[in-house]
């Protein structure tokens, strides 16, 4: 079975991946404007273009915004169906991820259901953020 394709951190995304490895979901926000939090990581504010941005530990909470259940097996994901989801984070940004810790069915995956982040170590350097039902 081929391994799961993993991200390669860059200087601009290193803080995010270091946070995941430490069990912390990190977002960024601009200190020049009131553009709010943003994702994915980048060295400038997507609203005003300022490079005066800071990273911070997010709550790790969100809601299921949208999803699709992939029924086609992937060698790196196993043979069972799995949800590819968009989670709306409590801080505002949306993030694409997988939902874990519950059946991968429309009955279990209810839109707006509360979720919390969980991390799965893939190797010594990379832990991936996934989301599970907040009651799990």
N, CA, C and O atoms as CSV, one atom per row, in Angstrom:
chain,resi,resn,atom,element,x,y,z
A,1,UNK,N,N,0.849,-1.178,0.000
A,1,UNK,CA,C,0.000,0.000,0.000
A,1,UNK,C,C,0.894,1.241,0.000
A,1,UNK,O,O,1.741,1.381,0.883
A,2,UNK,N,N,0.725,2.142,-0.969
A,2,UNK,CA,C,1.549,3.350,-0.975
A,2,UNK,C,C,1.216,4.232,0.228
A,2,UNK,O,O,0.077,4.242,0.695
A,3,UNK,N,N,2.186,4.956,0.720
A,3,UNK,CA,C,1.918,5.821,1.872
A,3,UNK,C,C,1.063,7.014,1.472
A,3,UNK,O,O,0.999,7.393,0.302
A,4,UNK,N,N,0.418,7.587,2.457
A,4,UNK,CA,C,-0.377,8.793,2.232
A,4,UNK,C,C,0.557,9.929,1.836
A,4,UNK,O,O,1.627,10.095,2.423
A,5,UNK,N,N,0.152,10.707,0.843
A,5,UNK,CA,C,0.942,11.873,0.456
A,5,UNK,C,C,0.881,12.892,1.586
A,5,UNK,O,O,-0.199,13.221,2.077
A,6,UNK,N,N,2.037,13.386,1.993
A,6,UNK,CA,C,2.118,14.325,3.109
A,6,UNK,C,C,2.603,15.685,2.634
A,6,UNK,O,O,3.320,15.778,1.638
A,7,UNK,N,N,2.216,16.734,3.339
A,7,UNK,CA,C,2.689,18.072,2.980
A,7,UNK,C,C,4.175,18.220,3.278
A,7,UNK,O,O,4.735,17.516,4.119
A,8,UNK,N,N,4.789,19.143,2.576
A,8,UNK,CA,C,6.166,19.514,2.855
A,8,UNK,C,C,6.143,20.940,3.384
A,8,UNK,O,O,5.889,21.875,2.625
A,9,UNK,N,N,6.405,21.121,4.682
A,9,UNK,CA,C,6.359,22.466,5.252
A,9,UNK,C,C,7.350,23.410,4.563
A,9,UNK,O,O,8.457,23.026,4.185
A,10,UNK,N,N,6.908,24.645,4.421
A,10,UNK,CA,C,7.749,25.715,3.887
A,10,UNK,C,C,7.980,26.710,5.015
A,10,UNK,O,O,7.349,26.590,6.065
A,11,UNK,N,N,8.856,27.679,4.837
A,11,UNK,CA,C,9.020,28.692,5.889
A,11,UNK,C,C,7.701,29.401,6.235
A,11,UNK,O,O,7.493,29.796,7.382
A,12,UNK,N,N,6.821,29.560,5.252
A,12,UNK,CA,C,5.548,30.242,5.487
A,12,UNK,C,C,4.533,29.376,6.228
A,12,UNK,O,O,3.631,29.904,6.879
A,13,UNK,N,N,4.668,28.053,6.138
A,13,UNK,CA,C,3.691,27.160,6.776
A,13,UNK,C,C,4.258,26.398,7.978
A,13,UNK,O,O,3.526,25.661,8.638
A,14,UNK,N,N,5.530,26.563,8.264
A,14,UNK,CA,C,6.183,25.801,9.335
A,14,UNK,C,C,5.455,25.957,10.669
A,14,UNK,O,O,5.278,24.972,11.386
A,15,UNK,N,N,5.024,27.187,11.021
A,15,UNK,CA,C,4.338,27.401,12.302
A,15,UNK,C,C,3.081,26.532,12.404
A,15,UNK,O,O,2.778,26.006,13.475
A,16,UNK,N,N,2.350,26.380,11.295
A,16,UNK,CA,C,1.135,25.569,11.303
A,16,UNK,C,C,1.467,24.109,11.586
A,16,UNK,O,O,0.842,23.482,12.441
A,17,UNK,N,N,2.453,23.566,10.867
A,17,UNK,CA,C,2.805,22.153,11.027
A,17,UNK,C,C,3.469,21.884,12.365
A,17,UNK,O,O,3.283,20.809,12.936
A,18,UNK,N,N,4.236,22.831,12.876
A,18,UNK,CA,C,4.804,22.687,14.228
A,18,UNK,C,C,3.679,22.640,15.260
A,18,UNK,O,O,3.739,21.873,16.220
A,19,UNK,N,N,2.654,23.467,15.055
A,19,UNK,CA,C,1.503,23.447,15.961
A,19,UNK,C,C,0.779,22.114,15.920
A,19,UNK,O,O,0.421,21.570,16.965
A,20,UNK,N,N,0.558,21.582,14.725
A,20,UNK,CA,C,-0.110,20.279,14.603
A,20,UNK,C,C,0.682,19.195,15.322
A,20,UNK,O,O,0.114,18.346,16.010
A,21,UNK,N,N,1.998,19.234,15.155
A,21,UNK,CA,C,2.853,18.240,15.823
A,21,UNK,C,C,2.730,18.357,17.341
A,21,UNK,O,O,2.822,17.358,18.054
A,22,UNK,N,N,2.522,19.586,17.835
A,22,UNK,CA,C,2.387,19.830,19.274
A,22,UNK,C,C,0.942,19.667,19.759
A,22,UNK,O,O,0.658,19.888,20.936
A,23,UNK,N,N,0.020,19.279,18.854
A,23,UNK,CA,C,-1.371,19.094,19.249
A,23,UNK,C,C,-2.144,20.394,19.358
A,23,UNK,O,O,-3.069,20.510,20.162
A,24,UNK,N,N,-1.761,21.381,18.538
A,24,UNK,CA,C,-2.368,22.710,18.601
A,24,UNK,C,C,-2.685,23.192,17.186
A,24,UNK,O,O,-1.810,23.198,16.320
A,25,UNK,N,N,-3.926,23.592,16.954
A,25,UNK,CA,C,-4.310,24.147,15.662
A,25,UNK,C,C,-3.967,25.633,15.670
A,25,UNK,O,O,-4.496,26.391,16.483
A,26,UNK,N,N,-3.081,26.049,14.766
A,26,UNK,CA,C,-2.640,27.443,14.724
A,26,UNK,C,C,-3.179,28.142,13.490
A,26,UNK,O,O,-3.095,27.633,12.373
A,27,UNK,N,N,-3.737,29.325,13.723
A,27,UNK,CA,C,-4.221,30.186,12.654
A,27,UNK,C,C,-3.393,31.458,12.641
A,27,UNK,O,O,-2.515,31.646,13.483
A,28,UNK,N,N,-3.675,32.327,11.685
A,28,UNK,CA,C,-3.005,33.620,11.608
A,28,UNK,C,C,-4.051,34.717,11.564
A,28,UNK,O,O,-5.201,34.491,11.188
A,29,UNK,N,N,-3.622,35.925,11.961
A,29,UNK,CA,C,-4.460,37.117,11.858
A,29,UNK,C,C,-3.557,38.319,11.614
A,29,UNK,O,O,-2.375,38.309,11.959
A,30,UNK,N,N,-4.137,39.353,11.013
A,30,UNK,CA,C,-3.407,40.569,10.695
A,30,UNK,C,C,-3.416,41.496,11.911
A,30,UNK,O,O,-4.428,41.610,12.604
A,31,UNK,N,N,-2.293,42.150,12.165
A,31,UNK,CA,C,-2.245,43.127,13.249
A,31,UNK,C,C,-2.424,44.550,12.720
A,31,UNK,O,O,-2.453,45.498,13.506
A,32,UNK,N,N,-2.544,44.715,11.394
A,32,UNK,CA,C,-2.756,46.037,10.791
A,32,UNK,C,C,-4.228,46.360,10.551
A,32,UNK,O,O,-4.643,47.511,10.685
A,33,UNK,N,N,-5.004,45.365,10.202
A,33,UNK,CA,C,-6.421,45.626,9.906
A,33,UNK,C,C,-7.276,44.683,10.750
A,33,UNK,O,O,-6.753,43.853,11.493
A,34,UNK,N,N,-8.561,44.817,10.630
A,34,UNK,CA,C,-9.472,43.945,11.367
A,34,UNK,C,C,-10.003,42.865,10.430
A,34,UNK,O,O,-11.205,42.600,10.393
A,35,UNK,N,N,-9.091,42.240,9.669
A,35,UNK,CA,C,-9.480,41.230,8.693
A,35,UNK,C,C,-9.842,39.897,9.303
A,35,UNK,O,O,-10.332,39.014,8.600
A,36,UNK,N,N,-9.616,39.728,10.577
A,36,UNK,CA,C,-9.936,38.480,11.239
A,36,UNK,C,C,-8.910,37.391,10.965
A,36,UNK,O,O,-7.864,37.641,10.365
A,37,UNK,N,N,-9.215,36.209,11.402
A,37,UNK,CA,C,-8.337,35.061,11.228
A,37,UNK,C,C,-8.432,34.541,9.810
A,37,UNK,O,O,-9.442,34.734,9.133
A,38,UNK,N,N,-7.366,33.875,9.359
A,38,UNK,CA,C,-7.415,33.294,8.025
A,38,UNK,C,C,-6.665,31.979,7.961
A,38,UNK,O,O,-5.796,31.681,8.780
A,39,UNK,N,N,-7.039,31.202,6.950
A,39,UNK,CA,C,-6.433,29.917,6.638
A,39,UNK,C,C,-6.636,29.708,5.149
A,39,UNK,O,O,-7.700,30.066,4.644
A,40,UNK,N,N,-5.701,29.162,4.431
A,40,UNK,CA,C,-4.443,28.541,4.835
A,40,UNK,C,C,-3.380,29.576,5.190
A,40,UNK,O,O,-3.535,30.765,4.914
A,41,UNK,N,N,-2.287,29.099,5.812
A,41,UNK,CA,C,-1.220,30.006,6.224
A,41,UNK,C,C,-0.566,30.698,5.033
A,41,UNK,O,O,-0.365,30.099,3.977
A,42,UNK,N,N,-0.244,31.960,5.229
A,42,UNK,CA,C,0.505,32.733,4.229
A,42,UNK,C,C,1.148,33.918,4.937
A,42,UNK,O,O,0.692,34.322,6.006
A,43,UNK,N,N,2.193,34.471,4.355
A,43,UNK,CA,C,2.950,35.518,5.059
A,43,UNK,C,C,2.338,36.907,4.973
A,43,UNK,O,O,2.961,37.870,5.421
A,44,UNK,N,N,1.139,37.048,4.412
A,44,UNK,CA,C,0.518,38.360,4.288
A,44,UNK,C,C,-0.985,38.244,4.522
A,44,UNK,O,O,-1.571,37.173,4.364
A,45,UNK,N,N,-1.591,39.353,4.896
A,45,UNK,CA,C,-3.030,39.392,5.142
A,45,UNK,C,C,-3.781,39.309,3.816
A,45,UNK,O,O,-3.496,40.085,2.905
A,46,UNK,N,N,-4.738,38.383,3.685
A,46,UNK,CA,C,-5.485,38.286,2.433
A,46,UNK,C,C,-6.432,39.465,2.210
A,46,UNK,O,O,-6.920,39.664,1.098
A,47,UNK,N,N,-6.694,40.240,3.252
A,47,UNK,CA,C,-7.606,41.384,3.120
A,47,UNK,C,C,-6.872,42.657,2.719
A,47,UNK,O,O,-7.278,43.339,1.779
A,48,UNK,N,N,-5.777,42.985,3.439
A,48,UNK,CA,C,-5.108,44.266,3.192
A,48,UNK,C,C,-3.707,44.109,2.611
A,48,UNK,O,O,-3.109,45.096,2.181
A,49,UNK,N,N,-3.177,42.902,2.589
A,49,UNK,CA,C,-1.850,42.666,2.026
A,49,UNK,C,C,-0.692,42.937,2.973
A,49,UNK,O,O,0.467,42.769,2.593
A,50,UNK,N,N,-0.984,43.352,4.193
A,50,UNK,CA,C,0.077,43.649,5.164
A,50,UNK,C,C,0.842,42.376,5.521
A,50,UNK,O,O,0.282,41.280,5.548
A,51,UNK,N,N,2.114,42.548,5.790
A,51,UNK,CA,C,2.928,41.426,6.255
A,51,UNK,C,C,3.024,41.399,7.781
A,51,UNK,O,O,3.770,40.597,8.343
A,52,UNK,N,N,2.277,42.265,8.442
A,52,UNK,CA,C,2.250,42.289,9.904
A,52,UNK,C,C,1.170,41.318,10.380
A,52,UNK,O,O,0.059,41.710,10.738
A,53,UNK,N,N,1.533,40.053,10.369
A,53,UNK,CA,C,0.601,39.006,10.769
A,53,UNK,C,C,1.200,38.237,11.942
A,53,UNK,O,O,2.416,38.202,12.129
A,54,UNK,N,N,0.327,37.628,12.718
A,54,UNK,CA,C,0.765,36.809,13.850
A,54,UNK,C,C,0.039,35.482,13.807
A,54,UNK,O,O,-1.088,35.392,13.322
A,55,UNK,N,N,0.696,34.449,14.321
A,55,UNK,CA,C,0.013,33.172,14.455
A,55,UNK,C,C,-0.383,33.005,15.910
A,55,UNK,O,O,0.244,33.567,16.808
A,56,UNK,N,N,-1.430,32.227,16.131
A,56,UNK,CA,C,-1.921,32.015,17.485
A,56,UNK,C,C,-2.619,30.661,17.553
A,56,UNK,O,O,-2.993,30.087,16.530
A,57,UNK,N,N,-2.785,30.167,18.760
A,57,UNK,CA,C,-3.467,28.889,18.984
A,57,UNK,C,C,-4.967,29.104,18.893
A,57,UNK,O,O,-5.539,29.881,19.658
A,58,UNK,N,N,-5.598,28.415,17.959
A,58,UNK,CA,C,-7.051,28.491,17.802
A,58,UNK,C,C,-7.718,27.552,18.807
A,58,UNK,O,O,-7.053,26.750,19.463
A,59,UNK,N,N,-9.031,27.664,18.915
A,59,UNK,CA,C,-9.774,26.844,19.875
A,59,UNK,C,C,-9.815,25.373,19.468
A,59,UNK,O,O,-9.941,24.497,20.324
A,60,UNK,N,N,-9.711,25.097,18.165
A,60,UNK,CA,C,-9.842,23.719,17.694
A,60,UNK,C,C,-11.284,23.275,17.564
A,60,UNK,O,O,-11.554,22.095,17.340
A,61,UNK,N,N,-12.223,24.216,17.704
A,61,UNK,CA,C,-13.645,23.907,17.586
A,61,UNK,C,C,-14.177,24.410,16.263
A,61,UNK,O,O,-13.672,25.384,15.704
A,62,UNK,N,N,-15.198,23.740,15.769
A,62,UNK,CA,C,-15.834,24.153,14.536
A,62,UNK,C,C,-17.127,23.402,14.324
A,62,UNK,O,O,-17.580,22.655,15.191
A,63,UNK,N,N,-17.718,23.611,13.151
A,63,UNK,CA,C,-18.938,22.899,12.781
A,63,UNK,C,C,-18.759,22.330,11.379
A,63,UNK,O,O,-17.997,22.856,10.568
A,64,UNK,N,N,-19.467,21.261,11.118
A,64,UNK,CA,C,-19.438,20.643,9.798
A,64,UNK,C,C,-20.189,21.541,8.826
A,64,UNK,O,O,-21.400,21.727,8.949
A,65,UNK,N,N,-19.477,22.089,7.875
A,65,UNK,CA,C,-20.029,23.066,6.941
A,65,UNK,C,C,-20.535,22.384,5.668
A,65,UNK,O,O,-21.594,22.729,5.144
A,66,UNK,N,N,-19.758,21.408,5.181
A,66,UNK,CA,C,-20.097,20.686,3.959
A,66,UNK,C,C,-19.269,19.403,3.924
A,66,UNK,O,O,-18.229,19.315,4.576
A,67,UNK,N,N,-19.725,18.416,3.168
A,67,UNK,CA,C,-18.935,17.188,3.046
A,67,UNK,C,C,-19.407,16.376,1.857
A,67,UNK,O,O,-20.485,16.600,1.307
A,68,UNK,N,N,-18.577,15.439,1.483
A,68,UNK,CA,C,-18.923,14.417,0.506
A,68,UNK,C,C,-18.343,13.114,1.047
A,68,UNK,O,O,-17.259,13.108,1.630
A,69,UNK,N,N,-19.053,12.031,0.857
A,69,UNK,CA,C,-18.538,10.736,1.284
A,69,UNK,C,C,-17.935,10.069,0.058
A,69,UNK,O,O,-18.637,9.768,-0.908
A,70,UNK,N,N,-16.650,9.845,0.104
A,70,UNK,CA,C,-15.944,9.195,-0.995
A,70,UNK,C,C,-16.115,7.687,-0.854
A,70,UNK,O,O,-15.673,7.096,0.130
A,71,UNK,N,N,-16.747,7.077,-1.825
A,71,UNK,CA,C,-17.001,5.637,-1.788
A,71,UNK,C,C,-15.922,4.835,-2.509
A,71,UNK,O,O,-15.860,3.612,-2.385
A,72,UNK,N,N,-15.075,5.531,-3.263
A,72,UNK,CA,C,-14.034,4.859,-4.034
A,72,UNK,C,C,-12.815,4.633,-3.134
A,72,UNK,O,O,-12.285,5.590,-2.570
A,73,UNK,N,N,-12.369,3.396,-2.996
A,73,UNK,CA,C,-11.218,3.125,-2.122
A,73,UNK,C,C,-9.946,3.800,-2.633
A,73,UNK,O,O,-9.715,3.918,-3.836
A,74,UNK,N,N,-9.142,4.231,-1.685
A,74,UNK,CA,C,-7.819,4.772,-2.003
A,74,UNK,C,C,-6.805,3.922,-1.265
A,74,UNK,O,O,-7.017,3.581,-0.101
A,75,UNK,N,N,-5.711,3.575,-1.917
A,75,UNK,CA,C,-4.724,2.721,-1.254
A,75,UNK,C,C,-4.198,3.300,0.054
A,75,UNK,O,O,-3.880,2.550,0.977
A,76,UNK,N,N,-4.101,4.636,0.145
A,76,UNK,CA,C,-3.550,5.222,1.360
A,76,UNK,C,C,-4.615,5.535,2.412
A,76,UNK,O,O,-4.283,6.012,3.496
A,77,UNK,N,N,-5.883,5.276,2.110
A,77,UNK,CA,C,-6.961,5.576,3.056
A,77,UNK,C,C,-7.751,4.328,3.449
A,77,UNK,O,O,-8.694,4.430,4.234
A,78,UNK,N,N,-7.398,3.171,2.933
A,78,UNK,CA,C,-8.145,1.960,3.243
A,78,UNK,C,C,-9.270,1.738,2.247
A,78,UNK,O,O,-9.361,2.425,1.229
A,79,UNK,N,N,-10.116,0.783,2.548
A,79,UNK,CA,C,-11.172,0.410,1.612
A,79,UNK,C,C,-12.541,0.952,2.013
A,79,UNK,O,O,-13.486,0.869,1.228
A,80,UNK,N,N,-12.666,1.493,3.195
A,80,UNK,CA,C,-13.953,1.987,3.677
A,80,UNK,C,C,-14.236,3.393,3.143
A,80,UNK,O,O,-13.307,4.155,2.876
A,81,UNK,N,N,-15.518,3.736,2.988
A,81,UNK,CA,C,-15.864,5.112,2.622
A,81,UNK,C,C,-15.335,6.087,3.681
A,81,UNK,O,O,-15.219,5.738,4.855
A,82,UNK,N,N,-15.020,7.304,3.250
A,82,UNK,CA,C,-14.541,8.310,4.198
A,82,UNK,C,C,-15.047,9.681,3.769
A,82,UNK,O,O,-15.249,9.944,2.583
A,83,UNK,N,N,-15.247,10.544,4.755
A,83,UNK,CA,C,-15.783,11.881,4.508
A,83,UNK,C,C,-14.660,12.870,4.231
A,83,UNK,O,O,-13.690,12.967,4.982
A,84,UNK,N,N,-14.816,13.595,3.139
A,84,UNK,CA,C,-13.973,14.749,2.832
A,84,UNK,C,C,-14.840,15.945,3.179
A,84,UNK,O,O,-15.912,16.124,2.599
A,85,UNK,N,N,-14.394,16.759,4.110
A,85,UNK,CA,C,-15.273,17.779,4.670
A,85,UNK,C,C,-14.659,19.167,4.660
A,85,UNK,O,O,-13.442,19.344,4.599
A,86,UNK,N,N,-15.548,20.137,4.723
A,86,UNK,CA,C,-15.163,21.519,4.992
A,86,UNK,C,C,-15.712,21.831,6.375
A,86,UNK,O,O,-16.910,21.705,6.630
A,87,UNK,N,N,-14.810,22.242,7.263
A,87,UNK,CA,C,-15.178,22.598,8.626
A,87,UNK,C,C,-15.063,24.107,8.768
A,87,UNK,O,O,-14.042,24.690,8.405
A,88,UNK,N,N,-16.100,24.741,9.292
A,88,UNK,CA,C,-16.043,26.170,9.598
A,88,UNK,C,C,-15.555,26.289,11.033
A,88,UNK,O,O,-16.230,25.880,11.978
A,89,UNK,N,N,-14.367,26.858,11.167
A,89,UNK,CA,C,-13.751,27.001,12.480
A,89,UNK,C,C,-14.444,28.080,13.300
A,89,UNK,O,O,-15.007,29.024,12.746
A,90,UNK,N,N,-14.400,27.937,14.614
A,90,UNK,CA,C,-15.015,28.910,15.515
A,90,UNK,C,C,-14.481,30.324,15.258
A,90,UNK,O,O,-15.202,31.305,15.442
A,91,UNK,N,N,-13.230,30.425,14.838
A,91,UNK,CA,C,-12.593,31.717,14.587
A,91,UNK,C,C,-12.970,32.315,13.226
A,91,UNK,O,O,-12.603,33.456,12.942
A,92,UNK,N,N,-13.697,31.568,12.375
A,92,UNK,CA,C,-14.171,32.102,11.107
A,92,UNK,C,C,-13.708,31.397,9.845
A,92,UNK,O,O,-14.529,31.150,8.962
A,93,UNK,N,N,-12.422,31.059,9.719
A,93,UNK,CA,C,-11.984,30.422,8.468
A,93,UNK,C,C,-12.600,29.039,8.268
A,93,UNK,O,O,-13.090,28.413,9.209
A,94,UNK,N,N,-12.563,28.588,7.035
A,94,UNK,CA,C,-12.990,27.235,6.691
A,94,UNK,C,C,-11.767,26.415,6.347
A,94,UNK,O,O,-10.778,26.942,5.838
A,95,UNK,N,N,-11.833,25.137,6.621
A,95,UNK,CA,C,-10.687,24.245,6.452
A,95,UNK,C,C,-11.159,22.917,5.884
A,95,UNK,O,O,-12.129,22.340,6.374
A,96,UNK,N,N,-10.477,22.426,4.850
A,96,UNK,CA,C,-10.795,21.107,4.301
A,96,UNK,C,C,-10.046,20.054,5.112
A,96,UNK,O,O,-8.874,20.234,5.444
A,97,UNK,N,N,-10.726,18.959,5.427
A,97,UNK,CA,C,-10.164,17.928,6.299
A,97,UNK,C,C,-10.962,16.644,6.121
A,97,UNK,O,O,-11.790,16.538,5.216
A,98,UNK,N,N,-10.713,15.691,6.971
A,98,UNK,CA,C,-11.507,14.464,7.043
A,98,UNK,C,C,-12.183,14.421,8.400
A,98,UNK,O,O,-11.660,14.943,9.384
A,99,UNK,N,N,-13.354,13.793,8.446
A,99,UNK,CA,C,-14.074,13.584,9.692
A,99,UNK,C,C,-13.767,12.168,10.156
A,99,UNK,O,O,-13.850,11.221,9.375
A,100,UNK,N,N,-13.414,12.028,11.417
A,100,UNK,CA,C,-13.070,10.731,11.991
A,100,UNK,C,C,-13.888,10.533,13.264
A,100,UNK,O,O,-14.518,11.466,13.762
A,101,UNK,N,N,-13.869,9.315,13.780
A,101,UNK,CA,C,-14.499,9.050,15.069
A,101,UNK,C,C,-16.008,8.895,15.029
A,101,UNK,O,O,-16.666,8.972,16.067
A,102,UNK,N,N,-16.569,8.676,13.832
A,102,UNK,CA,C,-18.006,8.443,13.733
A,102,UNK,C,C,-18.266,7.709,12.426
A,102,UNK,O,O,-17.406,7.695,11.546
A,103,UNK,N,N,-19.449,7.096,12.285
A,103,UNK,CA,C,-19.768,6.431,11.023
A,103,UNK,C,C,-19.728,7.428,9.864
A,103,UNK,O,O,-20.101,8.592,10.018
A,104,UNK,N,N,-19.286,6.970,8.740
A,104,UNK,CA,C,-19.172,7.825,7.558
A,104,UNK,C,C,-20.444,7.700,6.728
A,104,UNK,O,O,-20.424,7.220,5.595
A,105,UNK,N,N,-21.548,8.143,7.321
A,105,UNK,CA,C,-22.866,8.060,6.697
A,105,UNK,C,C,-23.565,9.414,6.804
A,105,UNK,O,O,-23.241,10.215,7.680
A,106,UNK,N,N,-24.527,9.668,5.909
A,106,UNK,CA,C,-25.280,10.921,6.006
A,106,UNK,C,C,-26.040,11.050,7.334
A,106,UNK,O,O,-26.258,12.160,7.820
A,107,UNK,N,N,-26.435,9.930,7.908
A,107,UNK,CA,C,-27.157,9.980,9.185
A,107,UNK,C,C,-26.255,10.470,10.317
A,107,UNK,O,O,-26.710,11.188,11.207
A,108,UNK,N,N,-24.992,10.089,10.285
A,108,UNK,CA,C,-24.054,10.483,11.348
A,108,UNK,C,C,-23.422,11.845,11.089
A,108,UNK,O,O,-23.074,12.557,12.031
A,109,UNK,N,N,-23.274,12.210,9.825
A,109,UNK,CA,C,-22.602,13.462,9.466
A,109,UNK,C,C,-23.648,14.543,9.200
A,109,UNK,O,O,-24.029,14.785,8.054
A,110,UNK,N,N,-24.096,15.173,10.243
A,110,UNK,CA,C,-25.123,16.201,10.149
A,110,UNK,C,C,-24.488,17.581,9.988
A,110,UNK,O,O,-23.586,17.944,10.744
A,111,UNK,N,N,-24.956,18.347,9.008
A,111,UNK,CA,C,-24.434,19.701,8.835
A,111,UNK,C,C,-24.645,20.502,10.119
A,111,UNK,O,O,-25.649,20.339,10.812
A,112,UNK,N,N,-23.693,21.357,10.416
A,112,UNK,CA,C,-23.663,22.204,11.617
A,112,UNK,C,C,-23.390,21.432,12.904
A,112,UNK,O,O,-23.477,22.003,13.990
A,113,UNK,N,N,-23.057,20.120,12.801
A,113,UNK,CA,C,-22.744,19.389,14.027
A,113,UNK,C,C,-21.437,19.923,14.601
A,113,UNK,O,O,-20.503,20.197,13.847
A,114,UNK,N,N,-21.355,20.077,15.930
A,114,UNK,CA,C,-20.136,20.568,16.556
A,114,UNK,C,C,-18.998,19.552,16.405
A,114,UNK,O,O,-19.193,18.346,16.552
A,115,UNK,N,N,-17.823,20.071,16.112
A,115,UNK,CA,C,-16.639,19.247,15.917
A,115,UNK,C,C,-15.480,19.790,16.726
A,115,UNK,O,O,-15.469,20.955,17.126
A,116,UNK,N,N,-14.507,18.927,16.959
A,116,UNK,CA,C,-13.260,19.359,17.600
A,116,UNK,C,C,-12.094,18.721,16.854
A,116,UNK,O,O,-12.219,17.640,16.278
A,117,UNK,N,N,-10.978,19.402,16.878
A,117,UNK,CA,C,-9.808,18.922,16.158
A,117,UNK,C,C,-9.145,17.782,16.919
A,117,UNK,O,O,-9.169,17.737,18.149
A,118,UNK,N,N,-8.564,16.879,16.176
A,118,UNK,CA,C,-7.726,15.819,16.715
A,118,UNK,C,C,-6.567,15.654,15.737
A,118,UNK,O,O,-6.703,15.973,14.555
A,119,UNK,N,N,-5.451,15.170,16.209
A,119,UNK,CA,C,-4.264,15.083,15.364
A,119,UNK,C,C,-3.791,13.646,15.260
A,119,UNK,O,O,-3.853,12.884,16.224
A,120,UNK,N,N,-3.320,13.289,14.080
A,120,UNK,CA,C,-2.799,11.939,13.846
A,120,UNK,C,C,-1.385,12.067,13.301
A,120,UNK,O,O,-1.169,12.603,12.214
A,121,UNK,N,N,-0.421,11.565,14.077
A,121,UNK,CA,C,0.975,11.593,13.639
A,121,UNK,C,C,1.143,10.684,12.431
A,121,UNK,O,O,0.725,9.527,12.453
A,122,UNK,N,N,1.758,11.215,11.376
A,122,UNK,CA,C,2.006,10.449,10.163
A,122,UNK,C,C,3.457,9.989,10.092
A,122,UNK,O,O,3.763,8.940,9.525
A,123,UNK,N,N,4.339,10.782,10.671
A,123,UNK,CA,C,5.759,10.445,10.789
A,123,UNK,C,C,6.336,11.317,11.899
A,123,UNK,O,O,5.572,11.929,12.645
A,124,UNK,N,N,7.642,11.390,12.028
A,124,UNK,CA,C,8.251,12.168,13.109
A,124,UNK,C,C,8.031,13.671,12.968
A,124,UNK,O,O,8.117,14.398,13.958
A,125,UNK,N,N,7.749,14.150,11.756
A,125,UNK,CA,C,7.628,15.583,11.519
A,125,UNK,C,C,6.204,16.074,11.284
A,125,UNK,O,O,5.890,17.223,11.594
A,126,UNK,N,N,5.345,15.226,10.746
A,126,UNK,CA,C,4.017,15.674,10.324
A,126,UNK,C,C,2.908,14.968,11.095
A,126,UNK,O,O,2.838,13.740,11.144
A,127,UNK,N,N,2.047,15.780,11.694
A,127,UNK,CA,C,0.776,15.318,12.253
A,127,UNK,C,C,-0.313,16.047,11.490
A,127,UNK,O,O,-0.239,17.260,11.297
A,128,UNK,N,N,-1.320,15.312,11.060
A,128,UNK,CA,C,-2.404,15.914,10.287
A,128,UNK,C,C,-3.589,16.231,11.191
A,128,UNK,O,O,-3.923,15.448,12.080
A,129,UNK,N,N,-4.228,17.385,10.964
A,129,UNK,CA,C,-5.435,17.708,11.723
A,129,UNK,C,C,-6.664,17.068,11.091
A,129,UNK,O,O,-6.904,17.220,9.893
A,130,UNK,N,N,-7.427,16.367,11.883
A,130,UNK,CA,C,-8.706,15.816,11.490
A,130,UNK,C,C,-9.735,16.366,12.463
A,130,UNK,O,O,-9.370,16.973,13.470
A,131,UNK,N,N,-11.007,16.165,12.178
A,131,UNK,CA,C,-12.051,16.619,13.100
A,131,UNK,C,C,-12.954,15.446,13.438
A,131,UNK,O,O,-13.210,14.572,12.610
A,132,UNK,N,N,-13.430,15.451,14.680
A,132,UNK,CA,C,-14.330,14.434,15.185
A,132,UNK,C,C,-15.505,15.111,15.882
A,132,UNK,O,O,-15.402,16.278,16.260
A,133,UNK,N,N,-16.619,14.401,16.061
A,133,UNK,CA,C,-17.746,14.996,16.788
A,133,UNK,C,C,-17.299,15.483,18.160
A,133,UNK,O,O,-16.536,14.804,18.848
A,134,UNK,N,N,-17.771,16.652,18.555
A,134,UNK,CA,C,-17.325,17.267,19.810
A,134,UNK,C,C,-17.656,16.424,21.016
A,134,UNK,O,O,-16.984,16.548,22.040
A,135,UNK,N,N,-18.658,15.572,20.944
A,135,UNK,CA,C,-19.014,14.707,22.075
A,135,UNK,C,C,-18.165,13.458,22.149
A,135,UNK,O,O,-18.292,12.686,23.099
A,136,UNK,N,N,-17.281,13.233,21.149
A,136,UNK,CA,C,-16.485,11.985,21.104
A,136,UNK,C,C,-15.366,12.011,22.114
A,136,UNK,O,O,-14.602,11.051,22.214
